[in-house]
Amino acid sequence: MELESEDSGSGQMSDDFSSAEVYINPTLVTIQSAWYSFVFTLGVIGNIYIILAVWCRKEISSTTNLFIVNLAFSDLGILLISLPAEYIKDYFAWPFNKLTCQIFVPLNEVFFCVSIFTLTVITIERFRVICRPFKPRLNEREAKIIIVIVWIVSYLTVGFPMSFLMVVEEIANYRKCLPMWPGDLHRRLHTCFIATLIIVPLFITAIGYAAIVTSMRKQSARIRARANSICSATETFRRDMFLLQQNTKLIKMLLLIVVVFWICMLPLTLLALAIEFGSIDPTTKEVEGLYIFSIALFFSNSAFNPIAVYIMSSELRKGLYTFFHRISNCFSS
């Protein structure tokens, strides 16, 4: 997400945080660099773990886990491509040509959209399973088709259009990879569009999980009431309670992922809107500090997701153990 000021008019470069006039606190940049290194290492290892865990245990390859793997791939894209590109773009001269600028920098918003759409799809899928149990469930083939559609739509809506706006220009003796907007209206429409992509799914996930939690509480009350009226040791009761407990664990994990996601994404979104439509000067050291904090939080989400999955999912932990067991067998044989 690009943060621009209102005075970047038609045909002008519009990334104030990369201009020579911006106050850059060396201490903040040093802290940011150290934090990025930590997030990069933890996130890459953690997301690869999620992918390997599902791959090694085919029995846990459910539709929800396929979507979680897709989330891991988008996080890897953010860490391996977007984070280095954004860091170079903000603080250094762009070392590559215009084509790499047009290809790699817009991918940040593509991966971002993939994450948002995937979390929204997971919410809808869980809502159908828990709140509409008699409706047909998604199978693996349908889930894979949805994943492909999510990537295509994400690229066509943000990545492809942005690639035509990216240019490499000399600014204060530095080559910069930045968007050149046709006019203020185009820039503001883009900011509003990205903000909408965040706010609308936020409401969808909030309403969806509120309905899911309410439905699960009602299910729990019905199961316990039935057990009290018959016998709590029946096979039906044990099966129903097991399924309810499994769903509860899964929903807790998904809720944690969703809440952390919005906490990490909203500050940058609100800052972008405040700069675009408010009276905030993006060239002050206070706003520069807010930007560094917000963008660091944005990238940190890609490392937080695997931590949440590891803590909350015993099945995926077993998948990792299975992977290491296979590796050890290969070396011992």
Number of C-alpha atoms within 10 A of each C-alpha: 18 18 20 24 25 17 11 17 17 15 12 15 22 23 20 21 24 21 17 13 11 15 16 18 13 9 9 14 15 11 12 17 14 12 16 20 13 13 22 22 13 18 27 21 14 23 27 16 21 26 21 18 25 24 19 19 17 10 10 16 16 15 20 21 17 20 21 25 23 23 27 25 21 23 30 23 19 28 26 14 16 23 24 16 21 18 15 15 21 18 15 13 18 21 15 12 12 15 12 16 22 23 15 16 25 25 23 21 21 27 26 25 24 24 25 22 21 22 24 21 21 20 24 16 19 23 20 18 16 17 18 14 11 9 9 9 14 16 10 14 10 12 18 16 10 16 20 13 13 20 19 14 16 22 20 12 14 21 23 16 13 22 19 14 14 23 18 23 18 11 14 10 9 17 18 28 30 24 26 22 22 13 13 20 12 13 24 18 11 17 21 17 14 20 18 13 15 19 14 13 18 20 12 16 21 17 12 20 20 12 14 23 17 11 16 18 13 11 17 15 12 12 18 16 12 13 16 10 8 11 12 15 9 10 10 13 17 14 11 15 16 12 12 18 14 11 16 16 15 17 19 15 18 23 17 16 20 21 13 16 22 17 13 21 19 18 18 24 23 13 18 24 20 17 17 22 13 12 10 16 17 26 18 14 14 12 18 20 16 15 19 19 15 20 20 19 21 23 23 26 21 29 23 21 25 25 16 17 22 18 11 18 14 12 16 24 18 16 23 22 15 17 19 15 11 13 11 11 10 9 7 7 5
